[in-house]
């Protein structure tokens, strides 16, 4: 999508404290990309190339992809997979699927296969150990999937061992509170796309603004044509770092853009250093 609608790419850098992180993993660097919506409309190849270059420049130990690689038609995944092969890291790229990736069994299979054939590990209610047994990586089924069921996966982990969880939808953080989650990485929200300076993401104020918007004008106002709560309930977690109970959550604003575009909410690549 044209930069006029998406804005300039932002590289967000943060340091996250992990209790019990082994000395050998101090300084581990993660790069997160999310919500690419690669369909020829919502993400330009120029922005995608810039995001991949930014990730590679950080020389991450791991690259994390948190879902929504396409929008409706799964076929663009094959072109996107070729782009994602350019991602560089010390121990690999790990991915979970988003709600747009599972609209049909065909879509889920086609997207998973394309990513796996490009050397990207796709986790669906699975645990991986690319950094060793001291820091497992958990990848969950999408929150809207019938297969979203954290218990059998999370119960396999020793509560004394730190872990990172990949889960596309930030709302899943509520369901994950019974377990230790040292860092959950999510996307899905696009950061709210429109942010009101001093007030936060537009959807946070959806109900209030809708109440005072004449019915005849609602179809012309962003977010008024559908209930925002059907997309996401916890819009207060639309972007950035949050604590959910004793767990930690980071929500990436994504790269892809829906109309009417982004305002004060630039697309994002996240570079995270663990301490």
Secondary structure per residue as TSV (DSSP state, phi and psi in degrees):
chain	resnum	aa	ss	phi	psi
A	1	X	-	360.0	146.3
A	2	X	-	-59.1	143.6
A	3	X	H	-57.1	-25.5
A	4	X	H	-60.0	-32.7
A	5	X	H	-95.0	-23.9
A	6	X	H	-104.1	-28.9
A	7	X	-	85.7	170.8
A	8	X	-	-74.5	141.8
A	9	X	-	-61.1	137.0
A	10	X	E	-113.7	133.7
A	11	X	E	-101.5	110.6
A	12	X	E	-96.3	128.2
A	13	X	E	-120.1	132.9
A	14	X	E	-148.9	157.8
A	15	X	E	-112.1	131.5
A	16	X	E	-120.0	127.5
A	17	X	-	-82.5	131.2
A	18	X	-	-119.4	114.4
A	19	X	T	-60.6	131.3
A	20	X	T	76.9	13.6
A	21	X	-	-65.3	124.5
A	22	X	-	-60.4	151.0
A	23	X	G	-57.2	-32.7
A	24	X	G	-67.8	-18.4
A	25	X	G	-107.6	4.0
A	26	X	T	-60.7	131.4
A	27	X	T	86.1	4.9
A	28	X	-	-56.0	135.2
A	29	X	E	-114.2	132.0
A	30	X	E	-116.6	141.4
A	31	X	E	-114.3	131.0
A	32	X	E	-118.8	129.9
A	33	X	E	-124.7	145.9
A	34	X	-	-149.9	159.9
A	35	X	-	47.8	62.2
A	36	X	-	-77.4	-34.5
A	37	X	-	46.2	54.1
A	38	X	T	-79.4	96.6
A	39	X	T	-140.8	14.0
A	40	X	T	85.7	-4.5
A	41	X	T	-123.5	-43.5
A	42	X	S	-96.6	-7.1
A	43	X	S	-149.3	121.8
A	44	X	-	-79.5	152.8
A	45	X	H	-65.3	-30.1
A	46	X	H	-64.5	-43.5
A	47	X	H	-68.9	-38.9
A	48	X	H	-61.7	-44.7
A	49	X	H	-61.6	-39.7
A	50	X	H	-65.8	-39.3
A	51	X	H	-66.8	-42.5
A	52	X	H	-64.6	-41.4
A	53	X	H	-63.4	-39.2
A	54	X	H	-65.7	-41.2
A	55	X	H	-63.5	-46.1
A	56	X	H	-64.2	-36.3
A	57	X	H	-63.0	-30.2
A	58	X	T	-74.8	-11.4
A	59	X	T	49.2	58.2
A	60	X	-	-72.0	155.4
A	61	X	S	-73.4	-38.2
A	62	X	E	-136.8	144.8
A	63	X	E	-109.6	132.9
A	64	X	E	-115.8	127.7
A	65	X	E	-114.5	124.8
A	66	X	E	-114.8	39.3
A	67	X	S	98.5	171.5
A	68	X	-	58.6	67.3
A	69	X	-	-81.5	-28.8
A	70	X	-	-125.7	-177.0
A	71	X	S	-111.4	-65.0
A	72	X	S	-121.8	-59.6
A	73	X	-	-79.3	125.4
A	74	X	G	-76.7	-12.5
A	75	X	G	-60.6	-30.2
A	76	X	G	-64.3	-9.9
A	77	X	H	-60.1	-28.2
A	78	X	H	-69.3	-40.2
A	79	X	H	-68.9	-40.0
A	80	X	H	-64.6	-40.4
A	81	X	H	-58.9	-36.1
A	82	X	H	-65.1	-38.8
A	83	X	H	-64.2	-44.5
A	84	X	H	-69.2	-18.4
A	85	X	T	-62.5	-19.7
A	86	X	T	-79.7	-10.2
A	87	X	-	-66.8	133.8
A	88	X	-	-116.5	140.3
A	89	X	-	-160.9	168.2
A	90	X	S	-72.4	-41.4
A	91	X	S	-125.4	7.8
A	92	X	-	125.0	176.4
A	93	X	E	-116.6	131.1
A	94	X	E	-123.2	143.2
A	95	X	E	-139.3	153.1
A	96	X	E	-123.7	166.1
A	97	X	-	-97.7	154.2
A	98	X	-	-109.1	179.9
A	99	X	G	-63.0	-32.1
A	100	X	G	-74.4	-13.5
A	101	X	G	-90.2	-6.1
A	102	X	-	-127.5	27.8
A	103	X	S	-61.5	-24.1
A	104	X	S	-149.2	157.1
A	105	X	H	-56.0	-36.2
A	106	X	H	-61.7	-43.8
A	107	X	H	-63.2	-46.6
A	108	X	H	-59.1	-45.6
A	109	X	H	-66.7	-44.7
A	110	X	H	-65.3	-42.2
A	111	X	H	-69.0	-45.2
A	112	X	H	-60.4	-46.0
A	113	X	H	-62.7	-44.6
A	114	X	H	-62.0	-42.8
A	115	X	H	-67.1	-44.6
A	116	X	H	-63.3	-39.5
A	117	X	H	-68.0	-18.5
A	118	X	T	-92.7	8.7
A	119	X	T	87.3	11.9
A	120	X	E	-98.4	127.7
A	121	X	E	-82.7	118.2
A	122	X	E	-100.2	122.6
A	123	X	-	-105.7	126.9
A	124	X	S	-130.5	96.6
A	125	X	S	55.5	49.0
A	126	X	E	-135.8	161.9
A	127	X	E	-120.4	136.2
A	128	X	E	-125.8	157.7
A	129	X	-	-129.9	53.9
A	130	X	T	-65.5	-24.6
A	131	X	T	-101.8	8.6
A	132	X	-	100.3	172.6
A	133	X	T	-68.0	-13.2
A	134	X	T	-78.3	-13.9
A	135	X	S	-149.0	80.3
A	136	X	E	-68.2	152.2
A	137	X	E	-110.4	121.2
A	138	X	E	-104.9	129.4
A	139	X	E	-118.0	121.3
A	140	X	-	-100.4	155.8
A	141	X	-	-61.8	155.0
A	142	X	-	-59.3	145.1
A	143	X	T	-56.9	-32.4
A	144	X	T	-88.1	-1.9
A	145	X	S	-79.5	147.9
A	146	X	T	-64.8	-16.5
A	147	X	T	-93.5	4.2
A	148	X	-	-71.6	109.1
A	149	X	-	-155.5	88.6
A	150	X	H	-64.7	-27.5
A	151	X	H	-54.0	-53.6
A	152	X	H	-60.8	-28.7
A	153	X	H	-80.6	-52.5
A	154	X	H	-66.9	-31.6
A	155	X	T	-69.8	-12.8
A	156	X	T	-79.6	-7.8
A	157	X	S	-102.4	140.3
A	158	X	-	-67.7	123.4
A	159	X	T	-58.3	-18.2
A	160	X	T	-81.3	-9.8
A	161	X	S	-101.2	128.5
A	162	X	-	-65.6	156.8
A	163	X	E	-154.1	156.5
A	164	X	E	-113.9	134.9
A	165	X	E	-117.1	129.0
A	166	X	E	-101.0	121.3
A	167	X	E	-149.1	117.0
A	168	X	E	-53.4	-48.7
A	169	X	E	-93.8	121.8
A	170	X	T	-59.7	-25.9
A	171	X	T	-57.8	-22.7
A	172	X	H	-64.7	-16.8
A	173	X	H	-60.2	-29.0
A	174	X	H	-64.9	-46.3
A	175	X	H	-69.0	-21.0
A	176	X	T	-89.8	-2.5
A	177	X	T	-60.6	-28.8
A	178	X	T	-66.3	-14.2
A	179	X	S	-116.0	160.8
A	180	X	-	-71.4	125.0
A	181	X	-	-133.0	100.3
A	182	X	S	-69.4	-32.9
A	183	X	E	-157.4	119.3
A	184	X	E	-102.1	130.1
A	185	X	E	-109.1	125.6
A	186	X	E	-137.3	172.5
A	187	X	E	-141.5	-119.1
A	188	X	S	76.5	-41.7
A	189	X	S	-82.9	-17.5
A	190	X	G	56.1	23.8
A	191	X	G	71.0	7.0
A	192	X	G	92.3	-14.5
A	193	X	S	63.8	-45.1
A	194	X	B	-115.5	120.6
A	195	X	E	-114.4	130.4
A	196	X	E	-91.8	114.0
A	197	X	T	-53.3	130.1
A	198	X	T	84.9	-15.3
A	199	X	T	-117.3	-26.5
A	200	X	E	103.4	-169.8
A	201	X	E	-57.6	138.6
A	202	X	G	-51.9	-45.0
A	203	X	G	-60.8	-23.0
A	204	X	G	-60.5	-29.2
A	205	X	G	-106.4	15.5
A	206	X	H	-54.7	-52.9
A	207	X	H	-62.6	-41.7
A	208	X	H	-65.1	-46.4
A	209	X	H	-66.1	-40.1
A	210	X	H	-61.7	-39.1
A	211	X	H	-60.2	-34.0
A	212	X	T	-103.1	9.8
A	213	X	S	-100.6	121.5
A	214	X	-	-54.8	141.6
A	215	X	H	-55.7	-36.3
A	216	X	H	-66.6	-19.0
A	217	X	H	-99.6	-13.1
A	218	X	H	-61.2	-33.9
A	219	X	T	-68.0	-15.1
A	220	X	T	-99.2	-5.2
A	221	X	S	-103.2	129.6
A	222	X	T	-52.4	139.1
A	223	X	T	76.9	-4.0
A	224	X	T	-84.5	-12.4
A	225	X	T	-86.5	-6.4
A	226	X	S	-152.6	157.0
A	227	X	-	-74.2	124.4
A	228	X	G	-62.1	-28.6
A	229	X	G	-67.5	-16.7
A	230	X	G	-75.5	-22.5
A	231	X	T	-84.9	-43.7
A	232	X	-	-164.8	138.6
A	233	X	S	-89.9	-41.6
A	234	X	-	-95.3	72.2
A	235	X	G	-67.8	-15.2
A	236	X	G	-65.8	-14.3
A	237	X	G	-103.5	24.9
A	238	X	S	-63.4	-25.4
A	239	X	S	-160.7	155.7
A	240	X	E	84.3	-165.7
A	241	X	E	-94.6	137.4
A	242	X	E	-144.1	152.9
A	243	X	E	-104.7	129.6
A	244	X	E	-119.1	98.1
A	245	X	T	64.5	-126.0
A	246	X	T	-94.7	2.5
A	247	X	E	-97.1	163.8
A	248	X	E	-118.4	137.2
A	249	X	E	-131.3	134.1
A	250	X	E	-124.9	131.1
A	251	X	E	-116.4	117.8
A	252	X	-	-82.9	138.6
A	253	X	-	-74.1	-9.5
A	254	X	-	81.6	170.9
A	255	X	S	-106.9	-37.3
A	256	X	-	-74.0	160.9
A	257	X	-	-140.1	132.4
A	258	X	-	-95.1	154.5
A	259	X	T	-64.7	144.8
A	260	X	T	-88.4	13.5
A	261	X	-	106.3	-171.7
A	262	X	-	-107.0	145.1
A	263	X	B	-139.4	119.4
A	264	X	S	54.3	33.4
A	265	X	-	-149.9	69.3
A	266	X	-	-69.2	153.1
A	267	X	-	-60.7	157.4
A	268	X	E	-139.6	141.0
A	269	X	E	-116.1	131.6
A	270	X	E	-108.3	132.0
A	271	X	E	-116.1	117.7
A	272	X	E	-117.3	130.2
A	273	X	E	-109.3	129.1
A	274	X	E	-94.7	135.6
A	275	X	-	-131.4	360.0
